[in-house]
Amino acid sequence: MNNLREHLKRHLSFIENSCNAYDDGAESESLRIAVSIRVLFHQTKFSEALLQQMKVRETISILSTFSEMNRLSSEGFKRYVLFPGELSLDGLRPCLGRGDIQRFVTASDWWNEIVLGNDLSRKDVTLSAANQDGGAHVDPTPNEKTMFLKQGSGTLTTISSKGVFKKELLDSHLYLLRQFGYEILNSPALQNEVQG
């Protein structure tokens, strides 16, 4: 178990370093955050998540800063996510701890929670970044979810005395991954696991 704690400590350190680099302007560091998140949470029949190996995946509490709401559409009720992002002149930025929502869920629920639109989970965002967009692997033909994340969420138009400026809001997954990093680093139960 001590060896597993060392791996957890190492990946939390990787996430912290990448979050700091992101905050200093290196937004592509989010791809490294994705790789460590995958190590901690991603469970398959061929690969066991680190939190599963530690036997805490179904019980440990992880911070979630995302909220769901229902909106009536022509097809009935659909679920949409209110994500903790802020619009700035540079585009979308994670709000980190400045959002209204702070609740704790199990690691399994955190991993599968919808965080964008009405169907993209943290798992989808993380695996797209890690497995297809260069975190750990580059896929020459990325899937539809990865393309959606890379194409972003529209155009930011700014009007000033110098004219009209437009900026494409590309790579939604980068700021989402930074928000995930914030959640992980602010989950006391993970720090408690490191200390044993």
N, C-alpha and C positions, 0 to 999 in steps of 0.2 A: 504494500500500500504506500510506503514512503516513496518508492520510485514513481508511482502514479501521481502523488502530490507534487513531486519535482516537475513532472511533465505539465501539470496544471499550472504551477507557478511560472514555468517557462512560457507557456502560451498566454497567460495573463500579462506577462511582461512584454511579449511580442505585440499584443493588442494595445497596450498602453503606449509603447514606442511608436506604433503606427498612428495611433490617435494624435499623439503630439506632433508627428510629422504632418499629418493632415491639417491640423490647426495652424501649422506654420506655412501652409500653402501647397503641400505635396498631396493633392487630393487622390492621386492614384495609389497612395498607401492603403486606401480602403481595400484594395485587392488582397493585400497581405492580411488585413483584419479578417477577410472572408476565409482565408486558408486556416487560420487558427480557430475561428468559429466552427468550421467544418470538423476539425479534429475533436473539438469539445462535444459537439451536439449530434453529428450526423451518424445515424445508426442504419446499417444494412446487414444483410445476411452474410456478407463477405468481410465487413469492416465494423468493428465495435467502437462506438463513441467513447472518448475518454471518461465522460461522466457516467456512462453505463458500466465501464470497467471498474469505476470507483463505487458502483452500486448506489448512486445518488440521483440518477437521471429522473426518476419518477417522484422524488421527494424534495429535492433541493429547490429553493425559491430564487427565481431570477426576476429582476426588475423589468417591467414592461411600461413604456411611455406612450403606447398607441391606444387609441380608442375607436370603438366601432359605433356606427350609427345606422339607422334604417331610414331609407328614403323611399317614398312611394313612386313607383315607375309604372309605365303602361303594362308591365308584365307582373305587377304585384310588388311585394317588398323585396328589396335587394339590400345587401350589406355593403356599405362603403366604409372606408377607413379614414379617420381623421389623423393624419400623420403629423408627427411633431417636427415640422419644418418651418423655416422662415424665409420669406422672399426678400432678397437684398439686390443691390445693383449688380452684384456678381452672379446672381442666380439663386437657386434654392440652397439653403444651408440647414444643417441639423440644429434643432433648438437645444439639444442636450438636456440640461436640468431646468430649463426655463419654461417647460410645458406644464399644463394643468394636471396631466395624468401621471401618477406614480403608483403602480400596484405590482404585487408580486404573484407570479404564477410558477408552476413546475417547469423544469427545463424542457420536458416533452411538449407541454402546452406552449411555451415560449417559442420553441422551434417551429411549431406548426401554425402559430397565430397569423392571421391575415394582416398584412401591413401596407398593402398598396392596392388601390382599386377594390375590386370585390373578389379577387381570387389569388393574389400573390402573397405567399407566406415568407417568413424570414428564411425558411429552408429554400424556397425558390430563388430569392434574391442572392443568398449566400452561395448556393451551388452554381448559379449562373456566373457569378463573379469568379469563383474559385475554379470551376471545371471548364468554363468556356471563354471567359474574357481575360484570361492571362494571370489569374491569381496563382494557380498551379498548372494550368493547361490552357492552351489556345485552341479553340475549335474553329476551323476554317468555315464551317457552316453552322453557326450558332442557332439554337432553337428559337421559337417564337417569343418565349418569355424573355430570353436574353436580348433579343432585338428590340422588344418593347422597352426594356430598361435602358438600353443604350440610346434609343431614339428620343428618350426623354419625355417631358411633359409640356411641350409647347414652346412659345416664344415670349420672352420678356421684352416689352417695348417701353423705352424711357424717352420722355420728351423734356428737353431743356432749351435754354436760349441758344445753344449750339446746334440744335436740330433734333431729329428723331433717331434714336439708336435702337437696334434690335439685337437681341442675344438669344440664341437657341438654348433651351434648358435641356441639355443632353446628359446622359449618364446618371439617371436618377438613382441607380444602385449605389453610387459612391457616397452620397450624403446619407443614404439609408444605412449603409454599413458603418459609417461613423457613429450614427445614432445607436446602432446595435452595440458598438464598442463601449459607448457611454453606459448603456444598460448593464453590460457584463461587469464593467469595472466598478459599478455602483451597486452591486449585488453582494451584501455582506456575507451571505452564506457561502459564496465562492471563496472569499478571503478566509473564512473560518475553516474551510476544507484544506486550504494551503497550509494553515498552521496546525491542523490536526487536532 
